[in-house]
Amino acid sequence: MATIKDIAKQAGVSPATVSRVLNYDPELSVTEDTKQKIFEVAESLNYTKHLKTNRNYRASVLLVQWYNQQEELEDLYYLGIRLGIEKKAQQLDIEVVKKSYQELDHLDAKFDGVLAVGKFSKAQVTKLASLAEQILFVDFDAYEEGYDSLVVDFKKGVHQGLGMLHDRKVKTLGMLAGSEVTKDTQERIVDARVKFFKEDVAQVTGQAFNPQYFYQAQAYTVEAGFQAMQQALKVGTLPQGLFCASDALAIGASRALLAAGLKIPEDIALVGFNDVSVAKYVTPSLSTVKVYTEWLGEVAVLTIADKLAEKAPVPRKIMVATEAVRRSSC
């Protein structure tokens, strides 16, 4: 595992700065570029080549991201996917042109394929699909609309997260979820993890889902998790185990709980989701459900390359498995 010193050396900053950035220190004053450099180095050093190929397929692919730079730094999930896409594309000698959805109206160039990463409305899906004959949606299920999709197995992931909490013999389980909306219509995006949590919690605890222990943050960020947990502490009794829909939310919740004098995991055990690079560096280190985001990006590039080489007769949905990672918080 890469150390903070390794990250500091490659990023050209002090280990103390790296530590404070990775722990989302709100009092640290550094530029967004410095933060991005540190996060990118941390993700890069955490990167493992899962696939090898000798293909030499030349193509031009448009990468459309729904997150801007600031949002990417607040939730590193999409940073990992982007880095995986860029690295695998470089290996395959595929040109990747990055654009936000808002920049598409001024797009003049033609592309062989499109990688659409993030959450999109039906109108946006239609527009994206018109940009090239071959399109792959990444971390978004557009299969029912007839488009290839690369998605995470959230059902298995939630079960793994609850399994880690169950191993601690917790009697009450809660969930901290985030909120997302589409960029154009502000339509609320349903998080499948909430559905699977409500279905699975009864099997783990033997008790029905208790809405008292369900907490809704305003976003999937550290600050949103902190604020949601602060509010929960004011309202009433907390569960013995808390499943968080993202690592960013879990890190924020952990900060609020520790500030209130609670011990993790003795008073309340925490499990996050995604296993972003900082999860192992925060204190206490975060137990989480690992999504191989860099590998997800790699698979996206390999899949679009396959589509460009040979047109498939029907759309496909590729589901990527998750893995439980137990650390100090659970």
C-alpha positions in Angstrom: 0.0 0.0 0.0 1.3 3.5 -0.9 2.1 5.7 2.1 1.4 9.3 2.7 5.1 10.0 2.1 4.9 8.3 -1.3 2.0 10.5 -2.3 3.7 13.6 -1.0 6.9 12.9 -3.0 5.0 12.4 -6.2 2.7 15.3 -5.7 5.5 17.7 -4.7 4.0 18.7 -1.3 4.6 17.9 2.3 3.3 14.8 4.0 1.4 17.0 6.4 -0.5 18.6 3.5 -1.3 15.2 2.0 -2.6 14.0 5.3 -4.8 17.0 5.8 -6.2 16.9 2.3 -6.9 13.2 2.4 -8.7 13.7 5.8 -10.8 16.5 4.3 -9.5 19.1 6.9 -11.9 22.0 6.5 -9.3 24.5 7.9 -6.7 23.7 5.3 -6.1 26.4 2.7 -4.7 25.0 -0.5 -5.7 25.5 -4.2 -8.2 23.2 -5.9 -5.4 22.3 -8.3 -3.2 21.1 -5.4 -6.1 19.1 -4.0 -6.7 17.5 -7.4 -3.0 16.6 -7.8 -2.9 14.9 -4.4 -6.1 13.0 -5.0 -5.0 11.9 -8.5 -1.7 10.7 -7.2 -3.4 8.8 -4.4 -5.7 7.2 -6.8 -2.9 6.4 -9.2 -0.7 4.8 -6.6 -3.7 2.7 -5.5 -4.2 1.7 -9.2 -3.7 -2.0 -10.2 -3.6 -3.3 -13.8 -6.3 -5.9 -13.9 -6.3 -6.4 -17.6 -3.7 -6.6 -20.3 -4.1 -6.4 -24.0 -2.0 -6.2 -27.2 -4.7 -4.5 -29.2 -3.6 -1.5 -31.3 -7.0 -0.1 -32.2 -7.0 3.5 -33.2 -10.2 5.4 -32.5 -11.5 8.7 -31.2 -13.8 8.5 -28.2 -15.8 11.3 -26.6 -15.8 11.1 -22.8 -18.8 12.9 -21.4 -18.8 13.5 -17.6 -21.7 14.7 -15.6 -19.4 15.9 -12.8 -17.3 19.1 -12.9 -13.9 19.3 -11.3 -15.1 20.5 -7.9 -17.7 17.8 -7.7 -15.1 15.2 -8.7 -12.9 16.2 -5.8 -15.8 16.1 -3.3 -16.6 12.5 -4.2 -13.6 10.7 -5.6 -15.6 7.8 -7.1 -15.8 9.4 -10.6 -12.1 10.4 -10.4 -11.1 6.8 -10.2 -13.3 5.9 -13.2 -11.8 8.7 -15.2 -8.3 7.7 -14.4 -9.0 4.1 -15.4 -10.5 5.3 -18.7 -7.5 7.5 -19.5 -4.9 4.9 -18.6 -6.5 2.1 -20.6 -7.1 4.4 -23.6 -3.5 5.4 -23.6 -2.5 1.7 -23.5 -4.7 1.0 -26.5 -3.7 4.2 -28.3 -7.3 5.5 -28.3 -7.8 9.2 -28.3 -10.1 10.4 -25.5 -11.6 13.9 -25.6 -13.2 15.0 -22.4 -16.3 17.2 -22.4 -19.0 18.1 -19.9 -22.6 17.7 -21.0 -22.9 21.5 -21.1 -20.2 21.7 -23.7 -21.9 19.4 -26.2 -23.8 22.2 -27.9 -20.6 23.6 -29.2 -19.1 20.3 -30.4 -17.9 20.3 -34.0 -15.7 17.2 -34.1 -17.0 13.7 -35.0 -16.2 10.7 -32.8 -16.2 7.0 -33.3 -17.8 6.3 -30.0 -19.0 7.9 -26.7 -18.4 7.0 -23.1 -21.1 8.7 -21.0 -20.1 8.6 -17.3 -22.6 9.5 -14.6 -26.4 10.0 -14.3 -28.5 11.4 -17.1 -32.1 12.2 -17.8 -34.0 10.5 -20.6 -33.6 13.6 -22.8 -29.9 13.6 -22.1 -29.7 9.9 -23.0 -31.3 10.6 -26.3 -29.0 13.5 -27.1 -25.9 11.5 -26.1 -26.9 8.6 -28.3 -27.2 10.9 -31.3 -23.5 11.9 -31.1 -22.1 8.6 -32.3 -23.3 5.2 -33.5 -21.6 3.4 -30.6 -22.2 4.5 -27.1 -21.6 3.0 -23.6 -23.2 4.4 -20.4 -20.9 3.9 -17.4 -22.3 3.8 -13.9 -25.7 4.4 -15.4 -28.3 1.8 -16.5 -29.7 2.8 -19.9 -30.2 -0.9 -20.9 -34.0 -0.5 -20.9 -33.7 2.4 -23.4 -31.7 0.0 -25.6 -28.1 1.1 -24.9 -25.1 -0.7 -23.6 -24.5 -0.1 -19.9 -21.7 -0.8 -17.5 -23.0 -0.8 -13.9 -22.1 -1.8 -10.4 -23.8 -4.8 -8.6 -25.3 -2.7 -5.8 -27.4 -5.5 -4.5 -24.4 -7.6 -3.8 -22.5 -4.6 -2.5 -25.2 -3.7 0.0 -25.4 -7.3 1.2 -21.6 -7.3 1.7 -21.7 -4.1 3.7 -24.5 -5.3 5.9 -22.6 -8.6 6.4 -19.7 -6.7 7.9 -22.0 -5.0 10.3 -23.7 -8.2 11.1 -20.4 -9.8 12.1 -20.1 -7.2 14.8 -23.4 -8.5 16.3 -25.1 -5.1 16.0 -28.8 -5.2 16.9 -29.9 -2.0 15.2 -28.9 -0.9 11.7 -29.2 2.4 10.0 -28.4 4.0 6.6 -27.0 7.3 5.6 -27.9 8.0 1.9 -27.2 11.0 -0.3 -29.2 13.0 -2.8 -28.6 13.5 -6.5 -30.6 15.1 -9.3 -30.2 15.3 -13.1 -28.4 18.4 -14.3 -31.1 19.5 -16.8 -34.5 18.8 -15.3 -33.4 18.5 -11.6 -35.2 15.1 -11.5 -34.4 13.1 -8.4 -32.1 10.1 -9.0 -33.1 7.0 -7.2 -30.2 5.3 -5.4 -30.6 1.5 -5.7 -28.6 1.0 -2.5 -31.5 2.4 -0.5 -33.9 -0.1 -2.0 -31.6 -3.1 -1.4 -30.8 -1.9 2.1 -34.5 -1.8 3.1 -34.9 -5.3 1.6 -31.8 -6.8 3.1 -31.7 -5.3 6.6 -34.5 -7.6 7.9 -32.5 -10.7 6.8 -29.4 -9.4 8.7 -31.0 -8.2 11.9 -34.3 -10.3 12.0 -36.1 -7.0 12.3 -38.0 -4.8 9.9 -36.5 -1.7 8.4 -36.8 1.1 10.9 -37.2 4.5 9.3 -36.0 6.2 12.5 -32.5 5.1 11.5 -32.6 6.3 7.9 -30.8 9.6 7.3 -30.8 11.6 4.1 -27.8 13.9 3.3 -28.2 16.7 0.7 -25.3 15.3 -1.5 -22.7 12.6 -1.6 -20.0 14.7 -0.1 -18.0 14.8 3.2 -19.6 18.0 4.3 -23.1 16.7 3.5 -22.4 13.5 5.6 -21.1 15.7 8.4 -24.2 17.9 8.5 -26.6 14.9 8.2 -25.0 13.1 11.1 -24.9 16.3 13.2 -28.6 16.6 12.7 -29.1 12.9 13.6 -27.2 13.4 16.8 -29.6 16.2 17.8 -32.7 14.2 17.0 -32.3 11.0 19.0 -30.8 7.6 19.5 -28.4 6.3 16.9 -28.2 2.7 15.6 -25.3 0.4 16.6 -24.3 0.1 12.9 -24.5 2.6 10.1 -24.3 1.7 6.4 -23.3 4.8 4.3 -24.0 5.0 0.6 -20.6 6.4 -0.2 -17.2 6.8 1.5 -17.5 10.5 1.4 -20.7 10.4 3.4 -19.1 7.9 5.8 -16.0 10.1 6.4 -18.3 13.1 7.1 -20.4 11.1 9.5 -17.3 9.8 11.2 -16.1 13.4 11.8 -19.4 14.3 13.4 -19.5 11.3 15.6 -16.0 11.7 16.9 -16.6 15.4 17.5 -19.6 14.4 19.6 -17.3 12.2 21.8 -18.5 8.8 20.4 -16.1 6.0 19.7 -15.9 4.1 16.4 -16.6 1.2 16.2 -17.3 0.7 19.9 -20.3 3.0 20.1 -21.3 2.9 16.5 -19.7 0.9 13.6 -19.5 2.4 10.2 -19.3 1.0 6.7 -18.9 3.1 3.5 -19.2 2.3 -0.2 -16.7 2.6 -3.1 -13.3 2.3 -1.3 -11.9 5.5 -2.7 -8.1 5.9 -2.1 -8.5 8.1 1.1 -10.7 5.5 2.9 -7.6 3.7 4.2 -5.9 7.0 5.4 -8.7 8.5 7.4 -8.9 7.9 11.2 -10.3 5.5 12.0 -9.6 3.7 8.7 -12.9 3.0 6.9 -14.5 -0.4 6.4 -16.1 -0.2 3.0 -17.5 -2.0 0.0 -14.9 -1.8 -2.7 -15.8 -0.8 -6.2 -12.9 -1.3 -8.5 -13.4 2.1 -10.1 -10.1 2.2 -12.1 -10.9 -1.3 -13.4 -14.4 -0.1 -14.2 -12.9 2.6 -16.3 -10.6 0.1 -18.0 -13.6 -2.2 -18.8 -15.4 0.8 -20.3 -12.6 1.4 -22.8 -12.3 -2.2 -23.7 -16.0 -2.5 -24.2 -16.3 0.5 -26.4 -13.2 -0.8 -28.4 -15.1 -4.1 -28.9 -18.2 -2.2 -30.1 -16.1 -0.2 -32.6 -14.4 -3.4 -33.9 -17.6 -5.4 -34.3 -21.2 -4.1 -34.0 -23.3 -6.2 -31.5 -26.8 -7.3 -32.6 -28.4 -6.4 -29.3 -27.5 -4.1 -26.3 -25.7 -5.6 -23.3 -25.6 -4.8 -19.6 -22.3 -5.6 -17.9 -22.5 -5.8 -14.1 -19.3 -5.3 -12.0 -19.0 -7.1 -8.7 -17.9 -5.5 -5.4 -15.8 -6.7 -2.5 -16.0 -6.2 1.3 -13.0 -4.5 2.8 -12.9 -4.5 6.6 -10.8 -1.9 8.4 -11.0 -0.1 11.8 -14.4 1.5 11.6 -16.3 -1.8 11.7 
